[in-house]
Amino acid sequence: MNIKNLAGFVLFTHESQTIKEAIIAAVKRGANLRGADLRDADLRGADLRDAYLSNAYLIGADLSNADLRGADLSGADLSGADLRDANLSGADLRGAYLRDANLSGAYLSGANLSGADLRGANLRDANDNKKKIATMRVFTGLYAYQVWAVLFEDGSRWVRMGCLWKSLDEWGAIGIRKSNLSEFPDNGSDKSEDRVLAFEFAKSATLRMK
């Protein structure tokens, strides 16, 4: 079984029956699969931890329940991919194309989504209702964690601060200063004030989205 790029160049060869087996073998050996053509590949439940799949073509691939912790998927085309319940913690998804991808139930803690195209992607909100993204922006460097500003196609606007993921109405009810007192006490410290400013920045960005 050969794993090739779009130009037909062989990136990895392995004696296996399926492309899934070949990819798992490649990942275990630390093979560089940059730009691999894996369109529509069935990779359900595959262990792809730390895989190097930068700029890979994974359009329509089935990656449901896949373990992609720490994987390099920067610039990868995952349009329409099935990523339900996939573990993407710590994955590098900078500049990835995730249009119309199904990310419901995916674990994204620590994943870097800076510059990723998530238009039309499916996410599961805090009430387990699926929503479709209209526009999304990811900010880093504002405070200790990533910040997401999201406009869903149903018109609802959400902000994610680290692992806290809420609509603007919910944030308004709780208040950013009181939302995580164990880690960011409302005491005027630099780290707490940086978090407040990061939230206000993301909120403003979300309200400007159309």
C-alpha positions as CSV (number, residue, x, y, z in Angstrom):
1,M,0.0,0.0,0.0
2,N,1.5,3.4,-1.1
3,I,0.7,6.7,0.5
4,K,1.2,9.4,-2.2
5,N,0.9,13.1,-2.5
6,L,-1.2,14.9,-5.2
7,A,1.7,14.8,-7.6
8,G,1.8,11.0,-7.3
9,F,5.1,11.0,-5.3
10,V,5.2,8.1,-2.9
11,L,5.7,9.3,0.7
12,F,5.5,5.9,2.4
13,T,5.1,2.2,1.5
14,H,3.9,-0.5,3.7
15,E,2.7,-4.1,3.3
16,S,-0.9,-3.7,4.4
17,Q,-4.5,-4.3,3.3
18,T,-5.9,-0.9,3.9
19,I,-4.8,2.7,3.7
20,K,-5.7,3.0,7.4
21,E,-3.1,0.3,8.3
22,A,-0.5,2.0,6.2
23,I,-1.1,5.4,7.8
24,I,-0.9,4.0,11.3
25,A,2.3,2.2,10.4
26,A,3.7,5.5,8.9
27,V,2.8,7.5,12.1
28,K,4.4,4.9,14.4
29,R,7.6,5.2,12.4
30,G,7.5,9.0,12.4
31,A,7.1,9.3,8.7
32,N,6.6,12.7,7.2
33,L,3.2,12.7,5.5
34,R,3.2,16.3,4.6
35,G,0.9,16.9,1.6
36,A,-0.4,13.3,1.6
37,D,-3.5,12.7,-0.5
38,L,-5.9,11.0,1.9
39,R,-9.2,12.1,0.4
40,D,-12.2,10.0,1.7
41,A,-9.9,7.8,3.7
42,D,-11.5,5.7,6.4
43,L,-9.5,6.4,9.5
44,R,-12.1,5.7,12.1
45,G,-10.6,5.2,15.5
46,A,-7.0,5.3,14.2
47,D,-4.2,6.1,16.6
48,L,-2.5,9.1,14.9
49,R,-0.9,10.8,17.9
50,D,1.8,13.2,16.9
51,A,1.2,12.5,13.2
52,Y,2.9,14.9,10.8
53,L,0.1,15.6,8.3
54,S,0.8,19.3,7.5
55,N,-0.9,20.3,4.3
56,A,-2.4,16.9,3.8
57,Y,-5.6,16.4,1.8
58,L,-8.1,14.8,4.1
59,I,-11.2,16.1,2.3
60,G,-14.2,13.9,3.3
61,A,-12.0,11.6,5.4
62,D,-13.6,9.7,8.3
63,L,-11.6,10.5,11.4
64,S,-14.4,9.9,13.9
65,N,-13.0,8.7,17.3
66,A,-9.5,9.1,15.9
67,D,-6.7,9.9,18.4
68,L,-5.0,13.0,16.9
69,R,-3.4,14.3,20.1
70,G,-0.5,16.5,19.2
71,A,-0.8,15.9,15.5
72,D,0.5,18.5,13.0
73,L,-2.5,19.3,10.8
74,S,-1.4,22.8,10.0
75,G,-2.7,23.8,6.5
76,A,-4.4,20.5,6.1
77,D,-7.6,20.4,4.0
78,L,-10.2,18.7,6.2
79,S,-13.2,20.1,4.4
80,G,-16.2,17.9,5.0
81,A,-14.2,15.5,7.2
82,D,-15.9,13.5,9.9
83,L,-14.2,14.4,13.2
84,R,-16.9,13.4,15.6
85,D,-15.5,12.5,19.0
86,A,-12.0,12.8,17.7
87,N,-9.3,13.7,20.2
88,L,-7.5,16.8,18.9
89,S,-6.1,18.0,22.1
90,G,-2.8,19.9,21.5
91,A,-3.2,19.4,17.7
92,D,-1.8,22.1,15.4
93,L,-4.6,23.1,13.2
94,R,-3.3,26.5,12.2
95,G,-4.6,27.5,8.8
96,A,-6.4,24.2,8.4
97,Y,-9.5,24.1,6.1
98,L,-12.4,22.7,8.2
99,R,-15.3,23.9,6.1
100,D,-18.4,21.8,6.7
101,A,-16.4,19.4,8.9
102,N,-18.2,17.6,11.7
103,L,-16.5,18.4,15.0
104,S,-19.4,17.5,17.3
105,G,-18.0,15.9,20.4
106,A,-14.4,16.5,19.3
107,Y,-11.9,17.2,22.1
108,L,-10.1,20.5,21.3
109,S,-8.4,21.4,24.5
110,G,-5.1,23.1,23.7
111,A,-5.6,22.7,19.9
112,N,-4.2,25.6,17.9
113,L,-6.9,26.8,15.5
114,S,-5.4,30.2,14.6
115,G,-6.3,31.1,11.0
116,A,-8.4,27.9,10.6
117,D,-11.4,28.1,8.2
118,L,-14.3,26.7,10.2
119,R,-17.2,28.1,8.1
120,G,-20.0,25.6,8.0
121,A,-18.4,23.3,10.5
122,N,-20.6,21.6,13.0
123,L,-19.9,22.0,16.7
124,R,-21.9,20.8,19.7
125,D,-22.8,23.6,22.1
126,A,-23.1,23.5,25.8
127,N,-26.6,22.2,25.6
128,D,-25.7,19.4,23.2
129,N,-27.4,21.1,20.3
130,K,-25.5,21.1,17.0
131,K,-24.8,24.4,15.5
132,K,-23.2,25.4,12.3
133,I,-20.5,28.1,12.2
134,A,-20.9,31.1,10.0
135,T,-17.7,32.9,11.0
136,M,-15.0,32.2,13.6
137,R,-11.8,33.9,14.7
138,V,-9.2,32.5,17.0
139,F,-6.9,34.7,19.0
140,T,-3.7,33.8,20.8
141,G,-1.4,35.9,23.0
142,L,-4.2,37.9,24.6
143,Y,-3.9,36.0,27.9
144,A,-2.8,32.5,29.0
145,Y,-5.2,30.6,26.8
146,Q,-6.8,30.7,23.3
147,V,-9.8,32.9,22.7
148,W,-12.5,32.1,20.2
149,A,-15.1,34.5,18.8
150,V,-17.9,32.6,17.0
151,L,-21.0,33.6,15.0
152,F,-23.3,30.6,14.3
153,E,-25.6,30.5,11.4
154,D,-28.6,30.7,13.7
155,G,-27.4,34.2,14.7
156,S,-26.1,33.2,18.2
157,R,-22.8,34.7,19.2
158,W,-20.3,32.8,21.4
159,V,-17.0,33.3,23.1
160,R,-14.6,30.6,24.3
161,M,-12.1,31.5,27.0
162,G,-9.8,28.6,27.4
163,C,-12.1,25.7,28.2
164,L,-15.1,27.9,29.1
165,W,-17.5,28.0,26.1
166,K,-20.6,30.2,26.4
167,S,-22.9,32.4,24.5
168,L,-22.7,36.2,25.0
169,D,-26.0,36.0,26.9
170,E,-24.5,33.4,29.3
171,W,-21.3,35.4,29.7
172,G,-23.5,38.5,30.5
173,A,-25.4,36.6,33.2
174,I,-22.2,35.2,34.8
175,G,-19.8,38.1,34.3
176,I,-16.3,37.5,33.0
177,R,-14.7,38.5,36.4
178,K,-16.7,35.9,38.3
179,S,-16.5,33.1,35.8
180,N,-13.3,31.4,37.0
181,L,-12.4,32.7,40.4
182,S,-10.3,29.6,41.3
183,E,-7.7,30.4,38.5
184,F,-8.4,34.1,37.9
185,P,-9.5,35.7,41.1
186,D,-11.2,39.2,40.8
187,N,-8.3,40.9,42.6
188,G,-7.0,43.3,40.1
189,S,-3.9,41.2,39.3
190,D,-2.3,41.5,35.9
191,K,-3.3,38.0,34.8
192,S,-6.9,38.5,35.8
193,E,-7.1,41.9,34.1
194,D,-5.5,40.5,31.0
195,R,-8.3,37.9,30.9
196,V,-11.0,40.6,31.2
197,L,-9.4,42.6,28.3
198,A,-9.1,39.4,26.2
199,F,-12.8,38.7,26.7
200,E,-13.8,42.2,25.8
201,F,-11.7,42.0,22.7
202,A,-13.3,38.8,21.6
203,K,-16.8,40.0,22.5
204,S,-16.3,43.1,20.3
205,A,-15.0,40.9,17.5
206,T,-18.0,38.6,17.8
207,L,-20.5,41.5,17.7
208,R,-18.9,42.8,14.5
209,M,-19.3,39.5,12.7
210,K,-21.9,39.3,9.9
